[in-house]
């Protein structure tokens, strides 16, 4: 029943978010019809372009038309590019998805391991070291981390490329080399947050009476962590990654700009500057759908990680 309620609210949230973006774009200064008409265009030329694009219609009419087409899988035509929005987004999807998926994996795996290490050795050197690292990770902006990585590993040492992207279909090795630095920069904050939450969760579990009893019976630290701590630490990992997905998708805009990756983030920036509303709405629709689905999956995963979460 709870799942059905969450599924029912998805289209409502989608309409609210997409309509908000539609209004904000419409209120932004500038006129895309003027830009498309050209520098020497007359007022009549501008009006003709505006009519052809349907921009002379009321806002609610334009939004309703877009929403009806989007419900049928048609995201429309780009105003500034001679290409359908769906095809345009599809051509830019691989770099962004590769960057996002790898960043989530790094944040979950390494953040979880660092958090477990700090929780097991609470109050000792590993705990203090992880705490300092996590605090620094949260404090440092992603773009600044990216610039530091480029300066050291790409420019000074020349170990990795500073910019660009190679599709996986062309070369897996080059694909990985081009994604190492931007992935680290993008996952930096999420990794630090996962480490802090896992550290708190694991340290709390290790103080429970049944853990103390297990230790008294002679179970080693590795066994205690494997049997009792990892499952409890899994919930904060999933929670943090689920809540960070929206920020992570937003962070791709900055990271793709820093590393010269032509993905959805770069496409979004270009579309905002040119007021290409269909493309912006298409990207927002995709991002909204991804966030809503991920949040639903996160809620469902609690019961799989720890059945007591649904009790």
Long-range contacts (C-beta under 8 A, 24 or more apart in sequence): 3-296, 3-300, 6-296, 6-299, 7-296, 10-292, 10-296, 13-288, 13-292, 14-285, 14-288, 14-289, 14-292, 15-67, 17-284, 17-288, 18-63, 18-67, 18-70, 18-281, 18-284, 18-285, 18-288, 19-63, 21-280, 21-281, 21-284, 22-59, 22-62, 22-63, 22-66, 22-277, 22-281, 23-59, 25-272, 25-275, 25-277, 25-280, 25-281, 26-59, 26-277, 28-275, 30-275, 31-275, 32-79, 32-80, 32-274, 32-275, 32-276, 32-277, 35-80, 35-274, 35-275, 36-79, 36-80, 53-79, 66-278, 66-281, 70-281, 70-285, 75-278, 75-281, 75-282, 75-285, 76-278, 76-281, 76-282, 77-278, 78-271, 78-276, 78-278, 78-279, 79-274, 79-275, 79-276, 79-277, 79-278, 79-279, 80-271, 80-274, 80-276, 81-276, 81-279, 85-278, 85-279, 85-281, 85-282, 86-282, 88-267, 88-279, 88-282, 89-264, 89-267, 89-279, 89-282, 89-283, 89-286, 92-262, 92-263, 92-264, 92-266, 92-267, 93-263, 93-264, 94-167, 94-168, 94-263, 95-165, 95-256, 95-261, 95-262, 95-263, 95-264, 96-249, 96-252, 96-256, 96-263, 96-264, 96-265, 98-168, 98-175, 98-179, 99-179, 99-182, 99-183, 99-186, 99-252, 99-255, 99-256, 99-261, 99-263, 100-186, 100-245, 100-248, 100-249, 100-252, 102-179, 102-183, 102-187, 103-183, 103-186, 103-187, 103-190, 103-248, 104-187, 104-190, 104-241, 104-245, 104-248, 106-183, 106-184, 106-187, 106-191, 107-187, 107-190, 107-191, 107-193, 107-194, 107-240, 107-241, 107-244, 108-194, 108-237, 108-241, 110-191, 111-190, 111-191, 111-192, 111-193, 111-194, 111-195, 111-198, 111-237, 111-240, 112-194, 112-195, 112-198, 112-233, 112-234, 112-237, 114-191, 114-195, 114-198, 114-199, 115-194, 115-195, 115-196, 115-197, 115-198, 115-199, 115-201, 115-202, 115-233, 115-236, 116-198, 116-199, 116-202, 116-225, 116-229, 116-230, 116-233, 118-195, 118-198, 118-199, 118-202, 118-203, 119-198, 119-199, 119-200, 119-201, 119-202, 119-203, 119-205, 119-206, 119-229, 119-233, 120-202, 120-206, 120-221, 120-225, 120-229, 122-199, 122-203, 122-206, 127-199, 130-195, 130-199, 131-196, 131-199, 133-192, 133-195, 134-192, 134-193, 134-195, 134-196, 134-199, 135-192, 136-192, 137-188, 137-189, 137-191, 137-192, 137-193, 137-195, 138-189, 138-192, 138-193, 138-196, 140-188, 142-185, 142-186, 142-188, 142-189, 142-251, 142-254, 142-255, 143-185, 143-254, 143-255, 143-257, 143-258, 145-184, 145-185, 145-188, 146-181, 146-182, 146-185, 146-254, 146-255, 146-258, 146-259, 147-258, 149-181, 149-184, 149-185, 150-181, 150-258, 150-259, 153-181, 154-181, 162-259, 162-260, 163-259, 163-260, 163-261, 164-259, 164-260, 164-261, 165-261, 165-262, 165-263, 178-261, 181-259, 182-255, 182-256, 182-258, 182-259, 182-261, 185-255, 185-258, 185-259, 186-248, 186-251, 186-252, 186-255, 189-244, 189-247, 189-251, 190-240, 190-241, 190-244, 190-247, 190-248, 193-240, 193-244, 194-236, 194-237, 194-240, 194-241, 197-236, 197-237, 197-239, 197-240, 198-233, 198-236, 198-237, 200-236, 201-232, 201-233, 201-235, 201-236, 202-229, 202-232, 202-233, 205-229, 205-232, 205-233, 231-305, 231-306, 232-306, 234-305, 234-306, 235-302, 235-305, 235-306, 235-309, 238-298, 238-301, 238-302, 238-305, 239-298, 241-298, 242-294, 242-295, 242-297, 242-298, 245-290, 245-291, 245-294, 245-295, 246-287, 246-291, 249-287, 249-290, 249-291
